[in-house]
C-alpha cells in the first residue's frame, strides 16, 4: 500500500506552496476578508493544535518534530501491513502523513508552523490552520469513521499483506 504515498507528496507540495504564497501575500495578524465567515490571516504557531505549548521556551519545537517523525515512521510501517482492499485506511494514513511532514518542514525551516486559514462566526474565530492541518483532520476523520462503521464488514480487512 506504499503506492498511496503520492497522496502524502501531493499534500506536502500543496501545503508548502500555499504557505509560501501566504507569507508573501499577507501581513502578519492582518486579516483579509474573503467571505463574512472566512479570512486569510497569517499567523505563526510555535505550538501544536490550538497553539498548545505555544508559549513554552522553545523545547516544544523539537518535541513536536520528534512526535511527528515517530508518527510518520509508524504510519509507513502500518501502510506496509495493509491489504490491498484497505484503500480507505491507506488514503487516510497518507493524508495524515503528508500533513505531519508538511508541518515538520515548517518547524525545521522556520521554527514555527505557518497558519493562514481563519474561519469565524459572530466574532468568534476558530484557530487559524493550514493545508497540512486540514489533511491531518480529514485523514483522522476518515480513519476513525471508516474503522468504526465500515472496516469490519470487509472480509479481507486486517489480514496479512498479500500480493
C-alpha positions in Angstrom: 0.0 0.0 0.0 3.0 2.3 -0.2 1.7 3.2 -3.6 -0.5 5.7 -1.8 2.5 7.8 -0.8 1.7 10.0 -3.9 -1.1 11.4 -1.8 1.3 12.4 1.0 3.6 14.0 -1.5 0.6 16.0 -3.0 -0.4 17.2 0.5 3.2 18.3 1.2 3.6 20.2 -2.1 0.2 21.9 -1.8 0.8 22.8 1.8 4.3 24.3 1.2 3.1 26.2 -1.9 0.1 27.7 -0.1 2.3 28.7 3.0 4.8 30.3 0.6 2.1 32.3 -1.0 0.5 33.3 2.3 3.9 34.5 3.7 4.4 36.7 0.6 0.9 38.0 0.1 -0.3 38.5 3.7 0.8 40.7 6.6 1.2 39.0 10.0 -2.0 39.1 12.0 -3.8 41.3 9.4 -6.9 39.6 8.2 -8.0 39.7 4.6 -11.7 39.1 4.4 -12.8 36.6 1.8 -16.3 35.9 2.9 -18.3 37.0 6.0 -17.1 33.9 7.8 -13.6 33.3 6.3 -10.4 35.3 6.3 -6.9 34.8 5.2 -4.8 35.7 8.3 -1.1 35.0 8.5 -0.2 33.5 12.0 2.9 31.8 13.3 2.2 28.9 15.6 5.2 27.7 17.7 3.0 25.1 19.4 0.7 22.3 18.3 -3.0 22.3 17.6 -4.8 25.3 19.1 -1.3 26.7 20.0 -0.8 24.0 22.7 2.6 24.8 24.3 3.0 27.8 22.0 4.3 29.9 24.9 6.9 27.4 26.0 10.6 28.3 25.9 11.4 26.6 22.6 11.9 23.0 23.6 8.4 22.2 22.1 9.7 22.7 18.6 12.0 19.6 18.9 9.4 17.7 20.9 6.8 18.2 18.1 9.3 17.3 15.4 10.2 14.1 17.3 6.5 13.2 17.7 5.8 13.8 14.1 8.8 11.8 12.9 7.8 9.0 15.2 4.2 9.1 14.0 5.5 9.1 10.4 7.6 6.0 10.9 4.6 4.3 12.5 2.3 5.3 9.6 4.7 4.0 7.0 5.0 0.7 8.9 1.2 0.5 9.1 0.9 1.2 5.4 3.2 -1.7 4.7 1.0 -4.1 6.6 -2.3 -3.2 4.9 -4.1 -5.4 2.5 -5.0 -4.0 -1.0 -8.6 -3.9 -0.1 -7.9 -1.4 2.7 -7.9 1.6 0.4 -9.7 4.0 2.8 -7.3 3.2 5.6 -4.3 3.8 3.2 -5.8 7.1 2.0 -6.5 8.3 5.5 -3.0 7.4 6.7 -1.3 9.1 3.8 -3.3 12.3 4.4 -2.2 12.3 8.0 1.4 11.5 7.0 1.5 14.3 4.4 0.1 16.8 6.9 2.6 15.8 9.6 5.5 16.1 7.3 4.3 19.5 6.0 4.2 20.9 9.5 7.6 19.3 10.4 9.1 21.1 7.4 7.8 24.4 8.9 9.2 23.6 12.3 12.6 22.7 11.0 12.8 25.6 8.4 11.1 28.4 10.3 10.9 27.3 13.9 7.1 27.6 13.8 4.1 26.4 11.7 2.7 28.9 9.2 -1.1 29.1 9.5 -3.4 31.3 7.4 -6.9 29.8 7.1 -9.2 31.7 9.5 -12.9 30.7 9.9 -15.1 32.8 12.2 -18.7 33.4 13.2 -20.3 36.1 15.4 -16.9 37.4 16.4 -15.5 34.0 17.4 -12.6 32.6 15.5 -11.6 29.0 15.1 -7.8 28.8 15.5 -6.1 29.5 12.2 -4.8 26.5 10.4 -3.2 25.4 7.1 -3.5 22.7 4.4 -1.4 20.3 6.4 -3.7 20.6 9.4 -6.7 20.1 7.2 -5.2 17.0 5.7 -4.5 15.6 9.2 -8.0 16.3 10.3 -9.7 14.9 7.2 -7.4 11.8 7.4 -8.2 11.3 11.0 -12.0 11.6 10.4 -11.8 9.1 7.6 -9.7 6.7 9.6 -11.9 6.7 12.6 -15.2 6.8 10.7 -14.2 4.0 8.3 -12.8 1.9 11.2 -16.0 2.3 13.2 -18.6 1.8 10.5 -17.1 0.0 7.5 -13.9 -1.8 8.0 -15.3 -4.8 9.9 -17.6 -5.5 7.0 -14.8 -6.2 4.6 -13.8 -9.9 4.5 -10.1 -9.2 3.9 -9.6 -6.2 6.3 -6.8 -6.7 8.8 -5.4 -9.8 7.2 -1.7 -10.1 6.4 -0.5 -8.2 3.4 -0.8 -10.3 0.2 0.3 -9.6 -3.3 
